[in-house]
Amino acid sequence: MHRALLFAYGITVEMLVRLIDAGLATATAERMVAGNKTIEVARMRITEAGGGRWRRCRGAPWGP
């Protein structure tokens, strides 16, 4: 997600870093082609441990 979209959902880069540091998410650097440019992106994935916590999070837009 682009930073502006993350911000619109109330998610900051600092939050993502905390998720990674806590072992609740991982990030992998990847290269992709956008138009005629090669850019580097970070692919974020929720870990198994993080998935359980997200599902139990009340009041979150993705929660129960």
N, CA, C and O atoms as CSV, one atom per row, in Angstrom:
chain,resi,resn,atom,element,x,y,z
A,1,MET,N,N,0.836,-1.176,0.000
A,1,MET,CA,C,0.000,0.000,0.000
A,1,MET,C,C,0.882,1.241,0.000
A,1,MET,O,O,1.951,1.266,0.610
A,2,HIS,N,N,0.425,2.237,-0.675
A,2,HIS,CA,C,1.132,3.501,-0.693
A,2,HIS,C,C,0.975,4.168,0.671
A,2,HIS,O,O,-0.030,3.965,1.351
A,3,ARG,N,N,1.965,4.958,1.067
A,3,ARG,CA,C,1.919,5.604,2.388
A,3,ARG,C,C,0.644,6.405,2.613
A,3,ARG,O,O,0.083,6.383,3.709
A,4,ALA,N,N,0.179,7.120,1.574
A,4,ALA,CA,C,-1.035,7.922,1.739
A,4,ALA,C,C,-2.234,7.039,2.064
A,4,ALA,O,O,-3.078,7.412,2.879
A,5,LEU,N,N,-2.313,5.871,1.430
A,5,LEU,CA,C,-3.417,4.960,1.699
A,5,LEU,C,C,-3.292,4.366,3.099
A,5,LEU,O,O,-4.287,4.233,3.812
A,6,LEU,N,N,-2.073,4.009,3.489
A,6,LEU,CA,C,-1.872,3.516,4.852
A,6,LEU,C,C,-2.299,4.576,5.865
A,6,LEU,O,O,-2.978,4.274,6.847
A,7,PHE,N,N,-1.897,5.809,5.615
A,7,PHE,CA,C,-2.246,6.890,6.524
A,7,PHE,C,C,-3.760,7.077,6.589
A,7,PHE,O,O,-4.307,7.345,7.658
A,8,ALA,N,N,-4.433,6.938,5.458
A,8,ALA,CA,C,-5.897,7.077,5.431
A,8,ALA,C,C,-6.567,6.039,6.332
A,8,ALA,O,O,-7.625,6.300,6.904
A,9,TYR,N,N,-5.948,4.863,6.457
A,9,TYR,CA,C,-6.478,3.813,7.334
A,9,TYR,C,C,-5.956,3.944,8.765
A,9,TYR,O,O,-6.275,3.127,9.628
A,10,GLY,N,N,-5.152,4.977,9.005
A,10,GLY,CA,C,-4.621,5.198,10.347
A,10,GLY,C,C,-3.396,4.370,10.664
A,10,GLY,O,O,-3.042,4.208,11.832
A,11,ILE,N,N,-2.740,3.838,9.633
A,11,ILE,CA,C,-1.558,3.000,9.821
A,11,ILE,C,C,-0.326,3.819,9.485
A,11,ILE,O,O,-0.251,4.425,8.416
A,12,THR,N,N,0.645,3.841,10.396
A,12,THR,CA,C,1.877,4.585,10.156
A,12,THR,C,C,3.013,3.616,9.883
A,12,THR,O,O,2.921,2.425,10.181
A,13,VAL,N,N,4.084,4.146,9.312
A,13,VAL,CA,C,5.275,3.331,9.069
A,13,VAL,C,C,5.816,2.811,10.398
A,13,VAL,O,O,6.292,1.678,10.485
A,14,GLU,N,N,5.739,3.647,11.428
A,14,GLU,CA,C,6.215,3.227,12.746
A,14,GLU,C,C,5.435,2.023,13.266
A,14,GLU,O,O,6.015,1.137,13.895
A,15,MET,N,N,4.116,1.980,13.008
A,15,MET,CA,C,3.300,0.826,13.411
A,15,MET,C,C,3.790,-0.439,12.710
A,15,MET,O,O,3.904,-1.495,13.331
A,16,LEU,N,N,4.078,-0.326,11.412
A,16,LEU,CA,C,4.556,-1.487,10.657
A,16,LEU,C,C,5.886,-1.977,11.212
A,16,LEU,O,O,6.104,-3.181,11.341
A,17,VAL,N,N,6.770,-1.049,11.539
A,17,VAL,CA,C,8.067,-1.424,12.115
A,17,VAL,C,C,7.870,-2.146,13.444
A,17,VAL,O,O,8.557,-3.128,13.725
A,18,ARG,N,N,6.938,-1.666,14.259
A,18,ARG,CA,C,6.666,-2.331,15.548
A,18,ARG,C,C,6.120,-3.742,15.354
A,18,ARG,O,O,6.475,-4.657,16.097
A,19,LEU,N,N,5.258,-3.916,14.356
A,19,LEU,CA,C,4.727,-5.258,14.065
A,19,LEU,C,C,5.851,-6.211,13.686
A,19,LEU,O,O,5.882,-7.358,14.133
A,20,ILE,N,N,6.767,-5.732,12.866
A,20,ILE,CA,C,7.902,-6.566,12.451
A,20,ILE,C,C,8.788,-6.886,13.654
A,20,ILE,O,O,9.166,-8.038,13.865
A,21,ASP,N,N,9.117,-5.859,14.440
A,21,ASP,CA,C,9.973,-6.059,15.617
A,21,ASP,C,C,9.353,-7.034,16.616
A,21,ASP,O,O,10.071,-7.774,17.289
A,22,ALA,N,N,8.021,-7.038,16.713
A,22,ALA,CA,C,7.324,-7.924,17.648
A,22,ALA,C,C,7.133,-9.332,17.085
A,22,ALA,O,O,6.640,-10.218,17.783
A,23,GLY,N,N,7.522,-9.542,15.819
A,23,GLY,CA,C,7.368,-10.868,15.219
A,23,GLY,C,C,5.960,-11.131,14.705
A,23,GLY,O,O,5.615,-12.272,14.399
A,24,LEU,N,N,5.141,-10.079,14.608
A,24,LEU,CA,C,3.762,-10.246,14.166
A,24,LEU,C,C,3.615,-10.075,12.653
A,24,LEU,O,O,2.571,-10.398,12.086
A,25,ALA,N,N,4.668,-9.566,12.003
A,25,ALA,CA,C,4.669,-9.392,10.548
A,25,ALA,C,C,6.103,-9.531,10.039
A,25,ALA,O,O,7.059,-9.411,10.804
A,26,THR,N,N,6.235,-9.784,8.745
A,26,THR,CA,C,7.543,-9.830,8.099
A,26,THR,C,C,7.524,-8.886,6.903
A,26,THR,O,O,6.462,-8.561,6.372
A,27,ALA,N,N,8.695,-8.457,6.491
A,27,ALA,CA,C,8.826,-7.604,5.302
A,27,ALA,C,C,9.939,-8.162,4.436
A,27,ALA,O,O,10.989,-8.564,4.937
A,28,THR,N,N,9.701,-8.183,3.131
A,28,THR,CA,C,10.681,-8.656,2.175
A,28,THR,C,C,10.839,-7.598,1.092
A,28,THR,O,O,9.849,-7.118,0.541
A,29,ALA,N,N,12.077,-7.235,0.788
A,29,ALA,CA,C,12.332,-6.276,-0.290
A,29,ALA,C,C,12.247,-7.008,-1.622
A,29,ALA,O,O,12.823,-8.082,-1.792
A,30,GLU,N,N,11.522,-6.415,-2.561
A,30,GLU,CA,C,11.361,-7.001,-3.893
A,30,GLU,C,C,11.482,-5.909,-4.932
A,30,GLU,O,O,11.223,-4.738,-4.653
A,31,ARG,N,N,11.874,-6.295,-6.126
A,31,ARG,CA,C,11.899,-5.362,-7.250
A,31,ARG,C,C,10.746,-5.688,-8.176
A,31,ARG,O,O,10.413,-6.852,-8.397
A,32,MET,N,N,10.144,-4.640,-8.712
A,32,MET,CA,C,9.071,-4.842,-9.681
A,32,MET,C,C,9.135,-3.741,-10.732
A,32,MET,O,O,9.761,-2.703,-10.520
A,33,VAL,N,N,8.489,-3.975,-11.850
A,33,VAL,CA,C,8.478,-2.999,-12.928
A,33,VAL,C,C,7.152,-2.254,-12.895
A,33,VAL,O,O,6.085,-2.868,-12.891
A,34,ALA,N,N,7.227,-0.926,-12.872
A,34,ALA,CA,C,6.053,-0.058,-12.918
A,34,ALA,C,C,6.244,0.867,-14.113
A,34,ALA,O,O,7.098,1.753,-14.095
A,35,GLY,N,N,5.442,0.653,-15.148
A,35,GLY,CA,C,5.657,1.401,-16.387
A,35,GLY,C,C,6.947,0.937,-17.017
A,35,GLY,O,O,7.091,-0.239,-17.352
A,36,ASN,N,N,7.876,1.839,-17.180
A,36,ASN,CA,C,9.181,1.446,-17.720
A,36,ASN,C,C,10.282,1.567,-16.680
A,36,ASN,O,O,11.464,1.560,-17.024
A,37,LYS,N,N,9.904,1.679,-15.407
A,37,LYS,CA,C,10.882,1.807,-14.326
A,37,LYS,C,C,10.863,0.585,-13.433
A,37,LYS,O,O,9.810,0.007,-13.164
A,38,THR,N,N,12.042,0.201,-12.977
A,38,THR,CA,C,12.158,-0.841,-11.967
A,38,THR,C,C,12.214,-0.145,-10.611
A,38,THR,O,O,13.043,0.738,-10.393
A,39,ILE,N,N,11.329,-0.548,-9.703
A,39,ILE,CA,C,11.283,0.063,-8.378
A,39,ILE,C,C,11.437,-1.025,-7.322
A,39,ILE,O,O,11.186,-2.201,-7.587
A,40,GLU,N,N,11.847,-0.627,-6.137
A,40,GLU,CA,C,11.963,-1.560,-5.018
A,40,GLU,C,C,10.786,-1.324,-4.083
A,40,GLU,O,O,10.481,-0.188,-3.723
A,41,VAL,N,N,10.140,-2.398,-3.701
A,41,VAL,CA,C,8.996,-2.321,-2.796
A,41,VAL,C,C,9.233,-3.250,-1.611
A,41,VAL,O,O,10.070,-4.151,-1.672
A,42,ALA,N,N,8.498,-3.022,-0.550
A,42,ALA,CA,C,8.551,-3.915,0.609
A,42,ALA,C,C,7.224,-4.658,0.672
A,42,ALA,O,O,6.164,-4.042,0.777
A,43,ARG,N,N,7.288,-5.973,0.607
A,43,ARG,CA,C,6.071,-6.791,0.723
A,43,ARG,C,C,5.923,-7.186,2.183
A,43,ARG,O,O,6.811,-7.803,2.772
A,44,MET,N,N,4.777,-6.818,2.758
A,44,MET,CA,C,4.495,-7.113,4.159
A,44,MET,C,C,3.573,-8.320,4.241
A,44,MET,O,O,2.647,-8.461,3.442
A,45,ARG,N,N,3.829,-9.179,5.201
A,45,ARG,CA,C,2.973,-10.342,5.446
A,45,ARG,C,C,2.764,-10.484,6.947
A,45,ARG,O,O,3.687,-10.297,7.740
A,46,ILE,N,N,1.541,-10.815,7.318
A,46,ILE,CA,C,1.220,-11.069,8.720
A,46,ILE,C,C,1.656,-12.496,9.046
A,46,ILE,O,O,1.352,-13.425,8.298
A,47,THR,N,N,2.364,-12.670,10.154
A,47,THR,CA,C,2.794,-14.002,10.563
A,47,THR,C,C,1.629,-14.751,11.211
A,47,THR,O,O,0.576,-14.169,11.474
A,48,GLU,N,N,1.823,-16.018,11.460
A,48,GLU,CA,C,0.796,-16.825,12.146
A,48,GLU,C,C,0.468,-16.214,13.506
A,48,GLU,O,O,-0.698,-16.115,13.889
A,49,ALA,N,N,1.513,-15.807,14.232
A,49,ALA,CA,C,1.298,-15.190,15.549
A,49,ALA,C,C,0.519,-13.890,15.407
A,49,ALA,O,O,-0.362,-13.602,16.217
A,50,GLY,N,N,0.836,-13.115,14.395
A,50,GLY,CA,C,0.153,-11.846,14.180
A,50,GLY,C,C,-1.279,-12.033,13.726
A,50,GLY,O,O,-2.150,-11.242,14.086
A,51,GLY,N,N,-1.538,-13.064,12.943
A,51,GLY,CA,C,-2.885,-13.309,12.440
A,51,GLY,C,C,-3.882,-13.531,13.552
A,51,GLY,O,O,-5.009,-13.038,13.495
A,52,GLY,N,N,-3.477,-14.262,14.550
A,52,GLY,CA,C,-4.362,-14.512,15.689
A,52,GLY,C,C,-4.681,-13.237,16.450
A,52,GLY,O,O,-5.815,-13.037,16.884
A,53,ARG,N,N,-3.703,-12.388,16.611
A,53,ARG,CA,C,-3.927,-11.130,17.324
A,53,ARG,C,C,-4.815,-10.196,16.522
A,53,ARG,O,O,-5.659,-9.506,17.093
A,54,TRP,N,N,-4.637,-10.164,15.201
A,54,TRP,CA,C,-5.483,-9.308,14.358
A,54,TRP,C,C,-6.938,-9.752,14.452
A,54,TRP,O,O,-7.841,-8.922,14.557
A,55,ARG,N,N,-7.160,-11.053,14.415
A,55,ARG,CA,C,-8.536,-11.557,14.443
A,55,ARG,C,C,-9.227,-11.245,15.761
A,55,ARG,O,O,-10.446,-11.074,15.795
A,56,ARG,N,N,-8.470,-11.170,16.838
A,56,ARG,CA,C,-9.063,-10.899,18.146
A,56,ARG,C,C,-9.196,-9.399,18.443
A,56,ARG,O,O,-9.738,-9.020,19.480
A,57,CYS,N,N,-8.716,-8.574,17.562
A,57,CYS,CA,C,-8.703,-7.115,17.787
A,57,CYS,C,C,-10.107,-6.536,17.589
A,57,CYS,O,O,-10.606,-6.485,16.465
A,58,ARG,N,N,-10.724,-6.114,18.649
A,58,ARG,CA,C,-12.074,-5.549,18.564
A,58,ARG,C,C,-11.985,-4.073,18.155
A,58,ARG,O,O,-11.087,-3.349,18.585
A,59,GLY,N,N,-12.914,-3.654,17.334
A,59,GLY,CA,C,-12.953,-2.272,16.893
A,59,GLY,C,C,-12.109,-2.007,15.658
A,59,GLY,O,O,-12.187,-0.921,15.084
A,60,ALA,N,N,-11.308,-2.970,15.240
A,60,ALA,CA,C,-10.498,-2.785,14.027
A,60,ALA,C,C,-11.385,-2.996,12.810
A,60,ALA,O,O,-12.329,-3.785,12.868
A,61,PRO,N,N,-11.101,-2.300,11.696
A,61,PRO,CA,C,-11.958,-2.433,10.515
A,61,PRO,C,C,-11.997,-3.849,9.944
A,61,PRO,O,O,-12.927,-4.201,9.219
A,62,TRP,N,N,-10.994,-4.659,10.269
A,62,TRP,CA,C,-10.929,-6.016,9.741
A,62,TRP,C,C,-11.341,-7.041,10.795
A,62,TRP,O,O,-11.379,-8.239,10.514
A,63,GLY,N,N,-11.650,-6.576,12.008
A,63,GLY,CA,C,-11.900,-7.483,13.131
A,63,GLY,C,C,-13.310,-8.055,13.155
A,63,GLY,O,O,-14.099,-7.834,12.236
A,64,PRO,N,N,-13.615,-8.790,14.211
A,64,PRO,CA,C,-14.913,-9.467,14.348
A,64,PRO,C,C,-16.071,-8.514,14.517
A,64,PRO,O,O,-17.215,-8.949,14.643
